[in-house]
C-alpha cells in the first residue's frame, strides 16, 4: 500500500500494482469479518483473566474492525483506487486504531504461545 501510494497514480492501472492493492484490500476486508469473535475464542480457550477486561477490549476491537472495514469498503467501491486514496486510507485513524489493537493482541497472546511451546 505504501509503495502504491508513493507512485502518485491518478487512476488505478488495470493490472500490476493497482490490481494487487485492490486484491490486498479485498483480503483485508474479508479477514476483518469475525476478528473480534476469533479473539474472543482465543481469550476463552486460554482462560485470559479478568474476563471483563478482555470482553471490553473485544467489544472495542469489533468496533474498530467495523470502522476499518467501512473505510476499506469505501475505497473498494471506487472504480479506480488512486495513490492518494491509498495514502489517505493508510493514514486513516480507523486503520491505525485497528493496527494498534492487533499489535496489542500480539503482545498479549505471544507470551502464552511461547510458554506452551517450551
C-alpha positions as CSV (number, residue, x, y, z in Angstrom):
1,X,0.0,0.0,0.0
2,X,2.7,2.5,0.9
3,X,4.6,1.7,-2.3
4,X,1.4,2.1,-4.3
5,X,0.6,5.4,-2.5
6,X,4.1,6.7,-3.3
7,X,3.6,6.2,-7.1
8,X,1.4,9.2,-7.4
9,X,-1.1,7.4,-9.7
10,X,-4.2,9.4,-10.6
11,X,-6.0,6.3,-11.7
12,X,-5.8,2.6,-11.0
13,X,-3.9,0.6,-13.6
14,X,-5.9,-2.4,-14.9
15,X,-3.2,-4.8,-13.8
16,X,0.0,-4.8,-11.8
17,X,0.2,-2.7,-8.6
18,X,-3.3,-1.4,-8.8
19,X,-4.8,-4.9,-9.1
20,X,-2.6,-6.0,-6.2
21,X,-3.8,-3.2,-4.0
22,X,-7.4,-4.0,-4.8
23,X,-6.7,-7.6,-4.0
24,X,-5.0,-6.9,-0.8
25,X,-7.8,-4.6,0.4
26,X,-10.4,-7.2,-0.5
27,X,-8.4,-9.8,1.5
28,X,-8.1,-7.4,4.4
29,X,-11.8,-6.7,4.4
30,X,-12.6,-10.4,4.4
31,X,-10.1,-11.1,7.2
32,X,-11.7,-8.4,9.4
33,X,-15.0,-10.2,9.3
34,X,-15.3,-12.0,12.6
35,X,-12.0,-10.8,14.0
36,X,-13.5,-9.9,17.4
37,X,-15.2,-13.3,17.6
38,X,-11.9,-15.0,16.9
39,X,-10.1,-13.1,19.6
40,X,-13.0,-13.9,22.0
41,X,-12.5,-17.6,21.2
42,X,-8.8,-17.3,21.9
43,X,-9.4,-15.5,25.2
44,X,-11.8,-18.1,26.3
45,X,-9.6,-21.0,25.2
46,X,-6.6,-19.5,27.1
47,X,-8.8,-18.5,30.1
48,X,-7.4,-15.0,29.9
49,X,-8.4,-13.1,33.0
50,X,-10.0,-10.9,34.1
51,X,-12.6,-11.8,31.5
52,X,-14.5,-8.5,32.0
53,X,-11.4,-6.6,30.8
54,X,-11.0,-8.8,27.7
55,X,-14.7,-8.5,26.9
56,X,-14.4,-4.7,27.0
57,X,-11.4,-4.8,24.7
58,X,-13.1,-7.3,22.3
59,X,-16.1,-5.0,22.0
60,X,-13.7,-2.2,21.1
61,X,-11.9,-4.4,18.7
62,X,-15.2,-5.2,17.0
63,X,-16.0,-1.5,16.6
64,X,-12.5,-0.7,15.3
65,X,-12.7,-3.6,12.8
66,X,-16.1,-2.5,11.6
67,X,-14.9,1.1,11.2
68,X,-11.8,0.0,9.3
69,X,-14.0,-2.2,7.1
70,X,-16.2,0.8,6.3
71,X,-13.1,2.8,5.2
72,X,-11.7,-0.1,3.2
73,X,-15.2,-0.8,1.7
74,X,-15.5,2.8,0.6
75,X,-12.1,2.7,-1.2
76,X,-13.0,-0.7,-2.8
77,X,-16.3,0.8,-4.0
78,X,-14.4,3.3,-6.2
79,X,-13.9,2.4,-9.9
80,X,-10.3,3.4,-9.6
81,X,-8.1,3.5,-6.5
82,X,-5.7,6.4,-6.8
83,X,-2.4,6.6,-5.0
84,X,-3.8,9.5,-2.9
85,X,-6.8,7.3,-1.8
86,X,-4.3,4.5,-0.7
87,X,-2.3,7.1,1.1
88,X,-5.3,8.5,2.9
89,X,-6.5,5.1,3.8
90,X,-3.1,4.3,5.3
91,X,-3.3,7.4,7.3
92,X,-6.9,6.8,8.5
93,X,-7.3,6.9,12.2
94,X,-9.6,3.9,11.9
95,X,-6.9,1.8,10.2
96,X,-4.4,3.0,12.7
97,X,-6.6,2.1,15.7
98,X,-7.2,-1.4,14.3
99,X,-3.5,-2.0,13.7
100,X,-2.7,-0.8,17.3
101,X,-5.3,-3.3,18.6
102,X,-3.7,-6.1,16.6
103,X,-0.2,-5.2,17.9
104,X,-1.6,-5.2,21.5
105,X,-3.2,-8.6,20.9
106,X,0.0,-9.9,19.5
107,X,1.9,-8.9,22.6
108,X,-0.7,-10.3,24.9
109,X,-1.1,-13.7,23.3
110,X,2.6,-14.2,22.3
111,X,3.9,-15.0,25.8
112,X,1.2,-17.7,26.2
113,X,2.2,-19.3,22.9
114,X,5.9,-19.2,23.8
115,X,5.2,-20.7,27.2
116,X,3.2,-23.6,25.7
117,X,5.9,-24.4,23.2
118,X,8.7,-24.6,25.8
